[in-house]
C-alpha cells in the first residue's frame, strides 16, 4: 500500500472535530451541500487510508470544506461532482473509474484539478498531463500537495481567470505552475520555495511583506528570529533574478519587517 513520504519526526495532524471521510452517497451529497461559503475541495481516491490521511491533512492545514469519496460514489451520487472548486483525483488505484470522474469534472470548466498518478504511469495518462491543471506522481511529499492547493485557492480568491499561471511586476513575470520566471527576455528556473516566495513578493509588489508571512507561504512554518532559511532562499532568488546597472537587486530588505519587491526596477541589459 502506498505511504506518502513524511520527514522523520514529522507528525500528521489529525482531522478537525466533525471532519470525516464520507463513503456513503447520501452523506457525501449532504456534506457538499453544506459547503456554501468557503472553497469546496473534493478528494476522489479508492485507497481509503490514503484518502482519509490526506483529507485530514488538508483540513488541519486550513481547508475546512474537504470531502473524500471513492470513485464510484463520485460517479453514482447526483451532485457530488457539481459546484466543486478544487478536485484531487487519484488515478493510481482504479484508473478507469477515476478517469471517468476526472472527465466529468473537466466538463464543468470551472474546477481546478490535481491528478495523482502512479509513478511510471502508462501512456494512457497522457491526456491527463495535457488537460489536468496539475499532475502529481506517487510517491510525493504531502506538503507538495498542500502548497499546490494553497496556490489554487489563492488564484481563485483573486478572481483570476481559470488556468491563469502568470503574474507580473515590472520586468519580472512569474510562471507559477512551471516554476520559472522571465526577467525581461531571460528565463530562470526556480525551486518550489523560490516560486512561492516570488509569488508573494510579486502579488505585493512595492509593498513590504513580513518575514513571518513569507516563511509561512514558502516554507509552511512560522518564522523564528533564529531561522536563517528564509534569508538563504531570498539570497538565491536575488542571484537568479540579477541586478540593475547600479548593481542593485529588486528584492529589498525592509529592516525589522521583511522584504519588498520593486515594481519599477529595470534589469541590467
N, C-alpha and C positions, 0 to 999 in steps of 0.2 A: 504493500500500500504506500502511496506517495506520502512523504512527510516534507513540508516546507522547510527550507533552510532557516534555522534560527541560530543566532550567535550564541556562544557559550555564556551561560549565566543569565541569558535573557528569559523573562517570564512572560508568557502570553497572558494578556489581560482577559478577564472573564467578561462575558456579555453582561450588559447592564440589566438591572432588575426589570422583569417584564418582557425581556427580549427572548424570543425562542425561534427555533428553526421550524418553519411550517411545512409539514408534509402533506396534510390533507387539503384538497382543493378548496373547500369552503373556508377553512381557516386562512388559506393564502389570499383568497379574494377579499375577505373581511379585513385582513391586515393591510392590504394595499389600499382599500377604500378609506382607511383611517388616515393615510398619509396625504394630507391635503395642502400643507404649507411648505415643509422642508422638501429638499430633493429626494425623490424616491429611487432607491437602488435595489435592483433585482439581481440576485446571485443564483444562477442555474448550474447545478452540478449533481451528478448521480453518485458522487462519493460523499456519503453522509457525514463522515468525520471531517473531511476536508471542508465541506460546506459549512458545517457548524463552527469549525475553528475560525475560518476567515470571516464569517458573518459576525461572530463575537468580537474579532479584532477590529473590524470596521466600526461596529457600534461603540466600542471602547475608545476609538480614536475620533469620536465626534460626529459620526454619521448615524443619526437616530432612526432613520427610516430604512432599515436594511431588511429585505425579505429574502429568505433562502428557500428554494424549491428544487425538486428534481425535474428532469427534462419533460417527463410525461405529464406531471402536474402543470408545468408551464404551458404545454400544448393543449391539454384537455380542459383546463379551467378557464371559463369565459371571464375575460377581464384581467387576467394575471399579466399578460403582455401589453396591456394598454396603459397609457399615461405613465410610462417609466422614463425617468430622466437618464439614469445610467444603468446599463446591464452588463454583468460579468458572466460570460458563458464559458463553462468548462467543457471542452470537446474531447478531453483525454480519456473518458470512460465510455460513454455511449455516444459515439461520434455522430451517427446518423440522426438520432433524436435531437441532440444538441444543435446540430447544424440547421435542422428544421426550425427550431426555436429562434436561432440566430437570424435566419432569413425572414421570419415573420416580424421580428423586431426591426430589421433593416427596412422593411416596407413602411414602417411608421414615419421614417425620415427625420425624427426629432429625438432619437435616443442615441446617446454616446455609448459605444460598446467596447468592452475589453474582451478579447477572445483568448482563452487559455488553451494551449495545445500541448501535447506530449512532446518531450524532447526528441528531435529527429522525426517530426511529424511528416506524413507522407504527402505526395504531390497533390492529393485531393484537397489539401488545405490551402492550396494556392489562392483560391478565391477569397478565403478569409483574410489572407495577408493583403489582398488588394482592396477588399471592401470594409474590413473591420477598422475601427479607429485606432486601436492598439492591439498588437499581438504579443502575448506573453507566454514563453515556453517553460514548462516544468523541467527541473525544479527551479524555483525562484525564491528570493528573499521576500517575505510578506511585506516588508517595508516598501519595496518597489511598487507593489500594488497600491499601498496607501498613498504614495506620492502621486501615482497616476490618477487615482480617484480624486484626490485633492485638486490636482491641476484641472481636471474636467469640471469639477464643481466651481472652481474659480472662474473658468471661462464662461460657464453658463450663468454665473452670478453677475458677470459684467454685461450680460445680454449680447454677447458676441455671436456672430453668425455661426451656425453649426459647422464644425470641422475646421474652424479658424485656428491656425497654429503660429502665425507670425505676429510679433509685437515689435514696435519700432520706437526709438527715441533718438532723434538726430540721425547721425550716420550709422547707428547700430540697429540691426534687425535681428531679433532672436527667433529661431525656429524651434519651438519647444519640443515637438514630437520627434524631431530629428536630432535634437541635442547639438545644434550648430548655431553659430552666429555669423552674420555678414557685417563686416566693418568696412564701410564704403564698398569697394569691389572685392575685398579679401574675405574668404570664408575660413572660419576656425572651428575645430571640433571641441566640444565641451563634455565634461563629465556630467553625471546626473546632478551632483551637488552644485556644480558651477551653473548648470542650466537653471536650477531653481533659484539660486542666488541672483543671477542676472535677470530672471523674470520679475522678481520682486523689485529690483532696482529700476528696471525699465518701466514697470507699471507706475512706480512712484517717482519718475524722473524729475529732477530739480527739487525734490523734497527728501529730507533725511529719513532713513529707515533705521530703527533701533537695532542694536546687536541681538537683543532677545528675539525680535520678530524674525530677523534673518536666520538666526540659528534654528528657530522652531520650523520655519518654512523649508530651509535647505537641508538641515541635519536631523530634524524630527525630535529635537530635545530642547530643553530650556538652556539659556546661556548662563555661563558661570564666569566670574572675573578671572578665574584661573584656567579657563578653557581657551587655548590658542588656535583651535581647529578652524574657527571662522576666519581668523586673520590669515591663516595659511591658504585657505581656499580663495580669499579675496586677492591675495598677492599673486596667486597663479592666474586668476582671472584677469588681473591687470596686465600681466605679461602677455597673455594671449590677445587681448584687445589692442594693446600697443599704446603709443603716446602721441602727443601733438608736436608741432615744430619746436615748442619750448621744452619738450621732454616731460610734459605733464599728462597724467592718466585722467580719464573721465570719471573714475571712481575716486571720490574724495573722502577722506576721513573727517568726520564731524566729532570733535572732541567731546567725550563724556556722553555721546549719543549713539553714534553708529557710522553709517556710510551714506553717501549721496552720489547719484549718477547725474552728471551734467548733460542736459539735452542739447545745449548749443556748442558742444565740444567738436572740434574738427581734427581728424587724424592726420598724422604725417603722411604725405603722399608717397 
